[in-house]
Amino acid sequence: MKASIATATFYYLPFEDTLDIIKAAGFERIELDFHWQGGDNWNMAQHLMHLSMKDTLSLIADAGLEIASIHDGGGVVSNDNDSVIAPQLREFMHHSQTPPEYMVFHVPHMKTNNGPDWWKTFGPRYISDLNDYSEYCAVTIENLPEFDGYYTPLASPADLFKFVGDNGFYANIDTSHYAQTKVDICQAAETLGPLVNGVHLSDFLDGKAHVAIGEGSLDLKGFLKVIKNIERDNLDSGGQSIAITLECTIDDSHEMPRDDVVRRLTGVREYLRRIMA
C-alpha cells in the first residue's frame, strides 16, 4: 500500500500553501481534487476556482509532488442532461504528461421522488461517460452516503461490487461515508475484495465524518489489515496494489498557524504509517 493525501484537505488555503504544507509534512504523493460547485451551495476544492489546469500542474511539479490519482468529486445531478464529469478532466488529460494511476468518481445523486426509475435511465449514461476514460487509467467509483432529499444508488457494498464488476471499473472505499450509513468498514472491504483499487481514509466520531485518523471510533487498523490481505491476493494473481489516500480534517478552525498545521499533519502521517505496517 502506498499513501497519499487529498489536496482538498486544505481547500480553504491558496493552492500554493496547500502544496507547501503537504511537502513539509513529508508526503510525496497527492490525490489532485478538481473543483466542483453545485447542488445546495455545495463546493469542493475551492482553491482551484481561479487557477488554470496548466498553472495547477506547474505548481505541483515545482513542489516536487507526484499525482498518484485525481478525484473528480462531482455527482450532484439536477436533470438527465447533467454530466458527472468535471470540466477540468479534459484539461488535465491535455496538459498532463503522465496519466495518474487511477481516477476516483462519485456515485451520482439527484433530488427525485422516483429514484430507482431515474437510475435505470441515468445509469447507462454514467457508464458511457466513465468508459471514455477506462483506457487512460483505472476508473474507480467511490461509495457515498444517502444525502437527505437525494437518491443515491449503489449505497450498499454488494450493489457497488456488482456495478463495478459488471462494467470493468473498480471501487474506492470512503471509510467515513460507510460509517455515515452504518456499514461496517471491514465487512465492506471484504465484500468489495479484489475490486478495491483505492481508499479514502478518515475516522468517524459521534456522527462527525472525516475526523483525523486515530481520533475517532473506527477500527482503522483492522480495516487496513483486511485491505493488506486483499492487496496481497491481488498481487499474487497479477493484479493491482491498493492506494491509501488520507482524506480527513487537519485544521477544524482553519486558523492554525502554518507550522502548527505541518506538525499536526506530520503526526497524522506517522500514525498512518504505523497502522499500515
Buried (B, 14 or more C-beta within 10 A) or exposed (E): BBBBBBBBBBBEBEBEBBBBBBBBBEBBBBBBBBBBEBBEEEBBBBBBEEBEBEEBBEBBEEBEBBBBBBBBBBBBBEEEEBEBBBEBBEBBBEBBEEBBBBBBBBBBBBBBEEBEEBBEEBBEBBBEBBEEBEEBBBBBBBBBBBBEEBBBBBBBBEBBBEBBBEBEBBBBBBBBBBBBBEBBBBEBBBBBBBBBBBBBBBBBBEEBBBBBBBBBEBEBEBBBBBBBEBBEEBEEEEBBEBBBBBBBBBBEEEEBEEEEBBBBBBBBBEBBEEBBE
